[in-house]
Amino acid sequence: MTQEMDNIWQQRITEQLAGMQYGQVIVTVHDGQIVQIDRMERTRYPLASAKESEGPLSASKKKSARPRLASS
């Protein structure tokens, strides 16, 4: 790769990293040349307190026990 191409790819990789807090940038190389850059960014949210997690979803899980079939 020429110095000019190296600078172009370095700039592209830097652009993909800009502003990312959580995630990954994957650089794919074929035959010694960069051919692809993938960016996967994750968004993290603060955890709810234990009291909030006891909301309607967890209550419905408790009620959703399997009904028993009546035996004859």
QUIDARA-V741295 format. One record per residue. N is the residue number from 0. RES is the residue in one small letter. SS is DSSP state (a for helix, b for strand, c for the rest). PHI is phi in whole degrees, 0 to 359 (none if undefined). NEAR is the number of other C-alpha atoms within 10 Angstrom. Layout:
# QUIDARA-V741295
n: {N/N}
res: {RES/RES}
ss: {SS/SS}
phi: {PHI/PHI}
near: {NEAR/NEAR}
This chain:
# QUIDARA-V741295
n: {0/1/2/3/4/5/6/7/8/9/10/11/12/13/14/15/16/17/18/19/20/21/22/23/24/25/26/27/28/29/30/31/32/33/34/35/36/37/38/39/40/41/42/43/44/45/46/47/48/49/50/51/52/53/54/55/56/57/58/59/60/61/62/63/64/65/66/67/68/69/70/71}
res: {m/t/q/e/m/d/n/i/w/q/q/r/i/t/e/q/l/a/g/m/q/y/g/q/v/i/v/t/v/h/d/g/q/i/v/q/i/d/r/m/e/r/t/r/y/p/l/a/s/a/k/e/s/e/g/p/l/s/a/s/k/k/k/s/a/r/p/r/l/a/s/s}
ss: {c/c/a/a/a/a/a/a/a/a/a/a/a/a/a/a/a/c/c/c/c/c/b/b/b/b/b/b/b/b/c/c/b/b/b/b/b/b/b/b/b/c/c/c/c/c/c/c/c/c/c/a/a/a/c/a/a/a/a/a/a/a/a/c/c/c/c/c/c/c/c/c}
phi: {none/280/300/296/294/302/296/296/291/299/295/297/294/299/297/291/280/300/79/279/259/225/150/209/241/249/255/261/240/234/52/79/236/289/239/201/231/249/238/238/251/247/245/253/242/295/288/282/291/300/295/292/285/272/284/299/293/290/292/291/295/293/279/271/291/294/290/271/279/287/267/264}
near: {9/7/7/9/12/13/12/12/16/11/12/12/17/12/11/17/16/8/9/15/11/11/11/14/15/12/13/12/11/8/6/8/11/14/11/11/14/12/14/11/15/11/8/8/6/5/8/9/8/8/7/9/12/11/10/9/9/10/11/10/9/8/8/8/8/6/6/6/6/5/4/3}
